[in-house]
Structure formats: structure tokens, C-alpha cells
Amino acid sequence: MEPDTEPRGTVTQREQSMVLNDVNMLYHIYASVPPLAQKLMMELQRENHVEYLLRGLQQLGPSFCSLDANRPWICYWILHSMALLGEFVDADLEDRTIEFLSRCQDPNGGYGGGPGQMPHLATTYAAVNALISLGGEKSLSSINRSKVYTFLKCMKDPSGAFRMHDAGEIDVRACYTAISVASILNILDDELLQNVGNYILSCQTYEGGIAGEPGSEAHGGYTFCGLAAMILINEADRLDLAALIGWVVFRQGVEGGFQGRTNKLVDGCYSFWQGGVFALLRRFHSIIGESPTPVGQPGAECSIDNTQTTTASDVSEGDGSSDEISSQGDEHCHFQHREREPLFNSIALQRYLLLCSQDPGGGLRDKLRKPRDYYHTCYCLSGLSICQHSWLKDEDSSPLPRAVLGPYSNVLEPVHPVFNIVLDRYHEAHEFFSRS
């Protein structure tokens, strides 16, 4: 009996091959059906998504008991998805949601994963974003800002970073959630800001992405969190932005979607965590003001010009151009924005989301063969919105038809890329907390 010399590949290689086969088969089916069928396949199933989301907000089955400490997250995932679809919940469901989240608010500040649970930065972020996504004075005024501030100060570590909860882990996610909450509630001050940037800077890896903590592997979620936090504290230019952009660009795979780390499988949720990085950079001026003040060595300048596009694809349109990253020795870090195509292939990403991540019966998922869930519904829709609005210089403009894959009715509401909140809800909250 001869030994088996056929190369089997690693587990990751075999899984990647299976994913590619599934995706290629679906894309082949799409290419072979008549135009009317193609249009139906590429249509965002709004009504089914809304029905799926509303069911989850009203009642969850026994299988969700493992997510008992994540209930504010479920509220946020559902409410933000509804807002992206341009939908509102009725008054009764809105009141019940506000009442529930108020019971998750700890007497000493912050929100726990459920009533009576320990306050946690992640669920505080989720609860605040959920209430902002609901909108309205009743919802916004239910947030006890002074006690949230007290909680944030308690989570502040001497290193400058934040802990997720009392005696909990320190990581970039904690820094982002704390700074995001403080910023949108208008309670951010020098004490909370102190040395946050130093910690995040220590987490940027040799690859260019950002890890959860120093010495770990670069990760899409942490890269988004780190860059968003650095933008909020006006220290983004301290990062090696050229390396960061290069790392994120190469996380978009041949399927059209993004992977979260090097040599990992595509996952629909990274359409936001990775795709959102480009939105952060493109919208830099509108996020922190007309003239961002750099923090770093005098004489350093970075110039990021959004001019690159992916060509050589049967799903992209327009002519290609190159991305230019230059240094010209000035003390300001300028982010130059032109009405060019995004740095990632937004059409290919939309194709992946609509054909592979979308469950025609409602909800979205990681990839084919995976079940739908509220987390992936939220971040796949967020990523789809990023794609549709990524070509725009003016946030008040409507997306160009050529930037939207499928019927124009697929267009979602635009999001604020730092907070991942629909823009009109962000503006309402910003005005409310500015005068409070």
C-alpha cells in the first residue's frame, strides 16, 4: 500500500477553499440567470429584515439565554438596523425599550448587560447608542450623564487606557467605547483624555493594523476602534496611517468581503469594521473640525489623498487611479478629499453583502452556510451604508446611482463613521447634549 502523498492543506486552507467554492458557485448562478432574476437576487429585502428585527426586539427565544449579559447590545443592533432601513418602532415598544435600558443603568453609573448586572464599558456604549438610535427627548434624557462620567473615571487606568469593568481587562476596545460615550454625551475632558493616545499608539503592530493590546495581532475591530478613538482625541496623525491603510486594503479578499485578520476567512461584519476605516479617514474634517491640530514631531506632515480604486473586476465601474501618500515637511497633517472612488472595491463588497450575507427571509449573516443573527445584521447593513455613501464628499448629498449596486431602493441611511449611528440621530443627540 503506497503512502498518501496528496497534499491535504491546513484546516484554514480547507475552510478557505470551501468558502471560495460556495461564493463562486453563487456568483456563477447569479451571472447565468436572466436580468429580472438578477435584479431580484440583488435587491435588499427591506420588509423581511424589518419583520425579523421587530420580532427580536419584542421577544427572544430560549436559545438567547447565553446572551443574557449582552441585552443592551441586542437593543442597539436591532434599533440601529431599523434606523439604517429608515424605520421607527411604535410608541409602546419605544417606551418599553427605554424603561428596560433604564433598569440596566447602574445606580453608580454606567450600564450593565441586564438589570442588576455589573456596569461594563461595552454595554454602556451599546445602551447609549441604542437610546440615541431611538431618538427623542425621553430617550436621550434617560441617560444619567453625571453618573456615566463617574463610571468612566473609575474605569480610567493609570496607564491612560481604560478597563472594560471593575478589575477587568485593559484594551483598545475599552478606550474606544469610553471615549466614544464621553464624546457623544459631551462629557469628555482632559482627565479622561490623558495618555489614551499613548496606549493606542503602543498597540499598532508591524503589519500596520492595531491590536487589542500591545504585542498582540492586528485585528479589524481593534483597528477601527483605535483609529476612531484617535480621531476623537485629535491624535490620529500619531499613527502610521500609510501602514494602517495598506493593512486594511489587503484585508479585502477575492470574495469581495473583508477578513478580520491576516489568513482568516471573510466575514460580513468586517464590511463595517474594515470598510469603516476608509470612511473615518475620508470624513476626517467633518468629524473633528476644519483644521485638525496634529500631535507629534514638528516638521512632519502626512497627506492622504483618496484616489485609489480597484479596477480589473467585472463588478466595478470607472477608471482606476492610484493612491498617493506623500510627506512634504509641514507641521500640519492634511487629509485631502476629492470626489474619487474609495480605497476599497465598494461594488464588490456590496455584491458579497447582498448575495452571500443576506438571508432572503430577513436578517444578514457572516457568510454562506452560517445562520443570520442580529449582530451581523447590524454590521452588514452598516457596511452596506458605508459602501453606498463612500463616494460622497458632502454628507447631505444622495449617493450616486453608480455607487449603489442593485436597485436604487437599496440605499440605506448614512451613518456617522466614528459612532456608527445614523447621521440624523447623531445630529439630534449632538444638539441635545450640547445644550444640556
C-alpha positions in Angstrom: 0.0 0.0 0.0 1.5 3.3 -1.1 1.6 6.2 1.3 -0.8 9.1 0.7 1.4 11.9 -0.7 -1.5 14.1 -1.8 -1.2 17.5 0.0 -4.1 18.0 2.3 -3.5 21.6 3.3 -4.2 23.1 6.7 -7.6 23.5 8.3 -7.6 27.1 7.4 -6.8 26.3 3.7 -9.5 23.7 3.5 -12.1 26.1 5.0 -11.0 28.9 2.7 -11.4 26.6 -0.3 -14.9 25.6 0.8 -15.9 29.3 1.3 -14.5 30.2 -2.2 -16.3 27.3 -3.8 -19.6 28.4 -2.2 -19.1 32.0 -3.2 -18.0 31.2 -6.7 -21.0 28.9 -7.2 -23.4 31.6 -6.1 -21.8 34.2 -8.3 -21.9 31.8 -11.2 -25.6 31.2 -10.6 -26.2 35.0 -10.5 -24.3 35.5 -13.7 -26.3 32.8 -15.5 -29.8 33.8 -14.7 -31.9 36.4 -16.6 -31.7 40.1 -15.8 -35.0 40.1 -13.9 -33.8 37.3 -11.7 -30.5 39.1 -11.1 -32.4 42.2 -10.0 -34.4 40.2 -7.5 -31.3 38.5 -6.2 -29.5 41.8 -5.7 -32.5 43.5 -4.0 -32.3 44.4 -0.3 -35.2 42.6 1.3 -36.3 45.5 3.5 -39.7 44.3 4.6 -38.3 40.9 5.7 -35.4 42.5 7.5 -37.8 44.8 9.4 -40.0 41.9 10.4 -37.0 39.9 11.6 -35.7 42.8 13.6 -39.0 43.7 15.3 -39.6 40.1 16.4 -36.2 40.2 18.2 -36.9 43.5 19.9 -40.2 42.2 21.3 -39.3 38.7 22.4 -36.3 36.4 22.2 -36.3 32.6 22.3 -34.6 30.4 24.9 -31.5 30.0 22.7 -30.6 33.6 23.5 -30.1 32.9 27.2 -26.3 32.7 26.6 -26.5 36.4 25.6 -28.2 37.5 28.9 -25.2 39.8 29.6 -25.5 41.4 26.2 -29.1 42.6 26.2 -28.2 46.3 25.6 -26.2 45.1 22.6 -29.2 43.3 21.1 -31.2 46.5 21.6 -28.5 48.5 19.7 -28.0 46.0 16.9 -31.8 45.9 16.3 -32.5 49.7 16.7 -29.5 50.8 14.6 -30.5 48.3 11.9 -34.0 49.7 11.9 -32.7 53.3 11.7 -30.5 52.3 8.8 -33.5 51.0 7.0 -35.4 54.3 7.7 -37.8 52.6 10.1 -39.1 53.6 13.5 -40.6 51.5 16.3 -44.0 52.3 17.6 -44.5 54.4 20.8 -45.3 51.4 23.0 -42.2 49.5 22.0 -40.1 52.6 22.3 -41.3 53.2 25.9 -40.7 49.6 26.8 -37.1 49.8 25.4 -36.3 53.0 27.3 -37.7 51.5 30.5 -35.7 48.3 30.1 -32.4 50.2 29.4 -33.1 52.4 32.4 -33.2 49.3 34.5 -29.8 48.3 33.1 -28.3 51.6 34.3 -26.3 51.1 37.5 -27.0 53.4 40.4 -23.4 54.4 40.5 -23.1 55.0 36.7 -22.7 53.0 33.5 -24.9 50.3 32.1 -24.8 46.5 32.7 -25.7 43.7 30.4 -29.1 43.5 32.1 -30.9 44.8 35.1 -28.8 44.4 38.2 -25.7 43.3 36.3 -22.2 44.9 36.7 -21.7 48.1 34.7 -19.4 47.5 31.7 -18.0 49.8 29.1 -19.1 47.7 26.2 -22.8 47.6 27.3 -22.6 51.3 28.3 -21.6 52.1 24.8 -24.3 49.8 23.4 -27.0 51.3 25.7 -26.1 54.9 24.9 -26.0 54.2 21.1 -29.4 52.3 21.4 -31.0 55.2 23.1 -29.6 57.7 20.6 -30.8 55.4 17.8 -34.3 55.6 19.3 -34.1 59.4 19.4 -36.4 61.8 21.1 -36.2 63.8 24.4 -37.5 60.9 26.6 -34.9 58.5 25.3 -31.9 60.9 25.5 -32.9 62.4 28.9 -33.0 58.9 30.4 -29.1 58.8 30.3 -27.7 60.0 33.6 -24.6 61.8 32.2 -23.0 62.8 35.5 -23.1 59.2 36.7 -21.8 57.9 33.4 -18.9 60.3 33.8 -18.2 59.0 37.3 -18.2 55.4 35.9 -15.8 56.4 33.1 -13.4 58.0 35.6 -13.5 54.8 37.7 -12.6 52.7 34.6 -9.6 55.0 33.8 -6.3 53.2 34.4 -3.1 55.0 35.5 -1.5 53.9 32.1 -4.0 56.2 30.4 -6.1 53.3 29.0 -9.4 52.1 30.3 -10.7 48.9 31.9 -13.8 47.3 30.5 -15.2 46.9 34.0 -14.1 46.9 37.6 -10.9 44.8 37.7 -11.5 43.9 34.1 -9.2 43.8 31.0 -7.5 46.8 29.5 -7.6 47.1 25.7 -8.2 49.3 22.7 -11.9 48.4 22.7 -12.2 49.9 26.2 -10.5 53.1 25.1 -12.8 53.5 22.1 -16.1 52.8 24.0 -15.1 55.1 26.8 -14.0 58.0 24.5 -17.0 57.5 22.2 -19.5 57.6 25.0 -17.8 60.6 26.6 -17.6 62.5 23.3 -21.2 62.0 22.2 -22.6 62.8 25.7 -20.4 65.9 25.8 -18.6 64.9 29.0 -15.1 64.4 27.5 -12.5 66.3 29.5 -8.7 66.3 29.9 -8.8 63.8 32.7 -10.4 61.2 30.5 -8.2 62.1 27.6 -4.9 61.8 29.4 -2.4 59.3 27.8 -5.1 57.4 25.9 -3.3 58.1 22.6 0.0 56.7 24.0 -1.7 53.4 24.8 -3.4 53.1 21.4 -0.2 54.0 19.7 1.6 51.2 21.5 -0.9 48.7 20.0 -0.2 49.5 16.4 1.7 46.4 15.0 4.4 45.9 12.5 1.7 45.0 10.0 0.1 48.4 10.2 -3.2 47.4 11.9 -4.0 47.9 15.5 -4.1 45.1 18.1 -6.3 44.8 21.2 -3.3 45.2 23.4 0.5 45.7 23.0 2.2 42.7 21.4 -1.0 41.1 20.0 -2.1 40.5 16.4 -3.6 43.3 14.3 -7.4 42.9 14.1 -10.1 44.7 12.1 -12.3 45.5 15.1 -9.5 46.9 17.2 -8.1 48.8 14.2 -11.4 50.6 13.8 -11.7 51.2 17.5 -8.1 52.5 17.7 -8.4 54.9 14.7 -11.8 56.2 15.7 -10.6 56.9 19.3 -7.5 58.7 17.9 -9.7 60.8 15.7 -11.9 61.8 18.6 -9.0 62.8 20.7 -7.4 64.6 17.7 -4.2 62.4 17.6 -4.8 60.3 14.5 -1.7 61.7 12.8 0.5 60.0 15.5 -0.4 56.6 13.9 1.5 55.3 10.9 -1.5 55.9 8.7 0.2 54.7 5.5 0.9 51.3 7.0 -2.6 51.2 8.6 -4.3 51.9 5.2 -2.1 49.3 3.5 -3.0 46.6 6.0 -6.7 47.3 5.7 -6.7 47.4 1.9 -5.3 43.9 1.8 -7.9 42.5 4.1 -10.5 42.7 1.2 -10.4 39.2 -0.4 -11.3 37.8 -3.7 -14.9 37.1 -2.5 -15.4 40.9 -2.2 -15.8 40.9 1.6 -13.2 41.7 4.3 -11.4 39.4 6.7 -10.7 40.5 10.2 -7.1 39.3 10.4 -4.4 38.0 8.1 -5.1 34.5 6.8 -8.7 34.4 8.2 -11.9 33.8 6.4 -14.2 36.5 5.0 -16.9 37.7 7.4 -19.7 40.1 6.6 -19.4 42.1 9.8 -15.9 43.4 8.7 -17.6 45.3 5.9 -18.1 47.9 8.7 -15.1 47.3 10.9 -12.7 47.4 8.0 -14.7 49.4 5.4 -15.4 51.9 8.1 -11.7 52.7 8.4 -11.8 54.3 5.0 -14.9 56.3 5.9 -13.2 57.6 9.0 -10.3 58.9 7.0 -12.4 60.3 4.2 -14.7 62.2 6.6 -11.8 63.3 8.9 -12.5 67.0 8.6 -16.2 66.7 9.3 -15.6 64.6 12.4 -13.2 66.9 14.3 -13.4 70.2 12.6 -12.0 72.3 9.7 -8.3 72.4 10.8 -7.2 69.3 12.9 -4.3 70.1 15.1 -1.6 67.4 14.9 0.2 65.9 17.8 3.7 64.7 17.0 7.1 65.8 16.0 7.4 69.3 14.3 8.2 69.1 10.7 6.1 66.0 10.0 3.2 66.0 7.5 1.1 63.3 6.1 -1.1 63.7 3.1 -3.7 61.2 2.4 -5.4 61.5 -1.0 -8.4 59.2 -1.6 -7.8 58.5 -5.2 -7.2 54.7 -5.4 -9.8 52.4 -6.9 -9.8 48.7 -7.6 -10.1 48.0 -11.3 -9.8 44.6 -13.1 -13.1 43.4 -11.8 -16.4 42.6 -13.6 -18.3 44.2 -10.7 -16.6 47.6 -10.6 -17.1 50.6 -12.7 -15.0 53.6 -13.8 -11.3 54.1 -14.5 -8.6 53.3 -11.9 -6.2 55.7 -10.3 -3.5 55.3 -7.7 -3.5 56.3 -4.1 -0.9 58.8 -3.2 0.7 59.1 0.2 3.3 61.8 0.5 5.3 63.7 3.1 6.1 67.3 2.4 7.6 68.6 5.7 5.0 70.9 7.2 3.7 70.9 10.7 0.1 70.1 9.7 -1.4 66.7 8.8 -3.7 67.4 5.9 -6.4 64.9 4.8 -7.2 65.9 1.2 -10.6 64.7 0.0 -11.6 64.6 -3.7 -14.7 63.2 -5.2 -13.0 60.0 -6.3 -13.7 56.3 -5.8 -13.0 54.8 -2.4 -9.8 53.0 -1.5 -11.6 49.7 -1.4 -13.8 47.9 -4.0 -17.2 49.1 -2.7 -19.2 47.4 -5.5 -17.6 44.0 -4.9 -18.3 44.4 -1.2 -21.9 45.2 -1.9 -22.2 42.2 -4.1 -20.8 40.0 -1.2 -23.2 41.5 1.3 -26.3 41.3 -0.9 -25.7 37.8 -2.4 -23.8 36.0 0.4 -24.6 37.7 3.6 -28.3 38.5 3.0 -30.8 35.9 4.2 -33.8 36.4 1.8 -36.1 35.6 4.6 -34.8 38.5 6.7 -31.5 39.3 8.6 -27.9 39.0 7.5 -25.1 36.7 8.3 -21.3 36.1 8.4 -21.1 34.0 5.2 -22.9 31.3 3.3 -23.8 28.2 5.5 -24.0 30.5 8.6 -27.2 31.4 10.3 -28.5 35.0 10.4 -28.2 37.0 13.7 -28.7 40.5 15.0 -25.0 41.3 15.3 -24.3 40.5 11.6 -27.5 42.2 10.5 -26.3 45.4 12.2 -22.8 45.5 10.9 -23.5 44.1 7.4 -26.1 46.9 7.0 -23.7 49.4 8.4 -21.0 48.3 5.9 -23.5 48.5 3.1 -24.3 52.1 4.0 -20.6 52.9 4.1 -20.3 51.5 0.6 -23.2 53.4 -0.8 -22.1 56.7 0.7 -18.3 56.3 0.4 -18.0 58.3 -2.8 -19.6 61.4 -1.4 -17.7 64.4 -0.2 -20.9 66.1 1.2 -22.7 64.1 3.8 -26.0 65.7 2.9 -25.8 64.5 -0.7 -27.6 61.4 -2.0 -25.5 58.5 -3.2 -24.6 58.4 -6.9 -26.5 55.7 -8.8 -23.2 54.2 -9.9 -22.2 53.8 -6.3 -25.2 51.7 -5.5 -25.3 48.0 -6.5 -28.8 46.7 -7.3 -31.9 48.9 -7.4 -31.6 52.4 -6.0 -34.2 51.4 -3.4 -31.3 49.5 -1.7 -30.0 52.9 -0.4 -29.7 53.0 3.4 -29.4 55.9 5.7 -25.9 57.3 6.1 -24.0 56.7 9.3 -21.6 58.8 11.3 -18.5 56.7 10.9 -17.0 57.2 14.3 -20.1 56.3 16.4 -21.9 54.1 13.9 -25.1 56.0 14.5 -27.4 57.1 11.7 -26.5 60.7 10.9 -29.8 62.4 11.7 -29.9 60.7 15.1 -26.3 61.7 15.8 -27.1 65.4 15.0 -30.2 65.3 17.2 -28.1 63.9 20.1 -25.3 66.3 19.5 -27.6 69.2 19.7 -29.4 67.8 22.8 -26.3 67.2 24.8 -24.6 70.4 23.7 -27.4 72.4 25.4 -27.9 70.1 28.4 
